[in-house]
């Protein structure tokens, strides 16, 4: 029988922010959204600069571009705010992984997930 793995760490706001930034940094769709958002900002700015004479289209392109460029930081901010509402946030967690289950504890509260429940 193998030895259990024990890990102890604190769920702070900085840890959650680092996790979500790494999570959303790997999303290929968000990278494309930021790239096309930058293109929309450039084209919209050219419209306000007089390249074409439709300020409504230029404004919509700028709004779309800023949405595309700022979508990842907004998703990180929203996810961190949501994670801060979890009861374990700001507390020290102890995670124990053995051959049968994964157990997470924080003081008297916690939960257990059996490894047979995981698919794959």
Backbone torsions as a table, in degrees:
resi	resn	phi	psi	omega
1	UNK	NA	139.3	-178.0
2	UNK	-83.1	159.2	178.8
3	UNK	-77.1	146.3	176.8
4	UNK	-72.1	152.8	177.1
5	UNK	-99.2	126.4	178.6
6	UNK	-115.2	134.3	176.5
7	UNK	-138.5	138.1	178.3
8	UNK	-128.6	129.7	178.5
9	UNK	-155.2	164.0	-179.5
10	UNK	-104.0	130.4	178.3
11	UNK	-84.9	86.1	-179.1
12	UNK	-97.9	170.2	178.2
13	UNK	-64.0	-36.6	179.2
14	UNK	-65.1	-39.0	178.6
15	UNK	-65.5	-43.3	177.6
16	UNK	-63.0	-42.5	-179.6
17	UNK	-62.9	-43.3	178.6
18	UNK	-62.6	-40.9	179.4
19	UNK	-63.4	-49.1	-176.8
20	UNK	-69.8	-33.8	175.8
21	UNK	-64.0	-42.1	177.3
22	UNK	-66.8	-38.6	-179.5
23	UNK	-64.1	-48.8	-177.5
24	UNK	-78.0	-20.4	176.6
25	UNK	-66.8	-29.1	-178.6
26	UNK	-83.2	-8.1	-176.5
27	UNK	-77.8	114.5	-177.3
28	UNK	-66.3	-35.1	179.8
29	UNK	-64.1	-37.4	178.2
30	UNK	-69.2	-31.6	176.0
31	UNK	-65.5	-44.6	178.0
32	UNK	-65.6	-38.4	178.8
33	UNK	-61.9	-41.1	178.6
34	UNK	-67.6	-39.3	179.0
35	UNK	-63.8	-49.1	179.4
36	UNK	-68.6	-30.5	175.0
37	UNK	-63.6	-41.2	176.2
38	UNK	-62.9	-40.0	176.7
39	UNK	-63.4	-41.6	178.6
40	UNK	-63.9	-38.0	178.1
41	UNK	-63.9	-42.8	179.7
42	UNK	-64.0	-46.7	-178.8
43	UNK	-66.8	-40.0	177.2
44	UNK	-64.6	-38.6	177.1
45	UNK	-65.8	-37.4	176.6
46	UNK	-64.2	-34.0	177.2
47	UNK	-65.8	-41.4	177.0
48	UNK	-71.8	-23.0	178.2
49	UNK	-81.6	-5.0	176.2
50	UNK	104.8	7.6	179.4
51	UNK	-66.4	-38.9	171.2
52	UNK	-137.6	160.5	-166.3
53	UNK	-109.1	51.2	175.8
54	UNK	-135.0	96.9	-176.8
55	UNK	-68.4	-24.1	178.5
56	UNK	-67.6	-44.9	178.1
57	UNK	-65.2	-40.7	178.9
58	UNK	-62.2	-42.3	178.4
59	UNK	-65.4	-41.5	177.9
60	UNK	-65.5	-38.6	177.2
61	UNK	-65.2	-40.2	177.0
62	UNK	-64.3	-44.0	179.4
63	UNK	-62.7	-43.8	178.1
64	UNK	-63.4	-41.1	179.8
65	UNK	-64.4	-44.2	179.1
66	UNK	-66.8	-34.5	175.2
67	UNK	-62.6	-43.6	-179.6
68	UNK	-66.0	-41.5	-177.9
69	UNK	-72.5	-36.9	-175.8
70	UNK	-93.2	4.2	-175.5
71	UNK	-65.8	-41.3	-179.7
72	UNK	-65.9	-48.0	177.1
73	UNK	-61.2	-34.8	178.0
74	UNK	-69.0	-38.4	176.6
75	UNK	-65.2	-40.0	177.6
76	UNK	-62.6	-46.8	-179.8
77	UNK	-60.7	-45.4	179.7
78	UNK	-63.8	-42.7	-178.4
79	UNK	-67.6	-38.9	178.5
80	UNK	-66.1	-43.4	178.7
81	UNK	-61.6	-37.7	178.2
82	UNK	-68.5	-40.0	-179.3
83	UNK	-68.8	-29.6	-179.4
84	UNK	-68.6	-16.2	177.5
85	UNK	-82.4	-8.4	-179.8
86	UNK	-68.6	141.5	-177.8
87	UNK	-63.8	-23.1	179.8
88	UNK	-84.3	-7.7	-175.7
89	UNK	-66.1	133.9	-178.7
90	UNK	84.3	-0.1	-179.5
91	UNK	-110.6	164.5	178.2
92	UNK	-88.2	128.7	179.8
93	UNK	-106.1	145.2	172.4
94	UNK	-119.6	120.5	-178.9
95	UNK	-110.6	131.1	179.7
96	UNK	-125.5	122.6	179.0
97	UNK	-118.9	121.0	175.0
98	UNK	-126.2	-166.7	-175.7
99	UNK	-68.9	-18.1	-175.2
100	UNK	-110.5	-32.1	-170.4
101	UNK	-154.2	167.3	171.5
102	UNK	-116.1	124.8	-179.0
103	UNK	-119.5	132.2	177.7
104	UNK	-119.2	128.3	-177.5
105	UNK	-131.7	143.1	171.7
106	UNK	-143.5	99.4	-175.6
107	UNK	66.8	-123.6	178.8
108	UNK	-88.8	-17.9	-177.5
109	UNK	-89.2	158.3	177.6
110	UNK	166.3	-179.1	177.4
111	UNK	-152.2	163.0	-178.9
112	UNK	-129.8	134.8	176.9
113	UNK	-125.0	121.7	179.6
114	UNK	-75.2	141.4	-178.3
115	UNK	-66.1	-23.6	178.1
116	UNK	-69.5	-15.7	178.5
117	UNK	-78.0	-16.8	-179.2
118	UNK	-81.6	137.4	177.4
119	UNK	-85.4	136.8	175.6
120	UNK	96.7	NA	NA
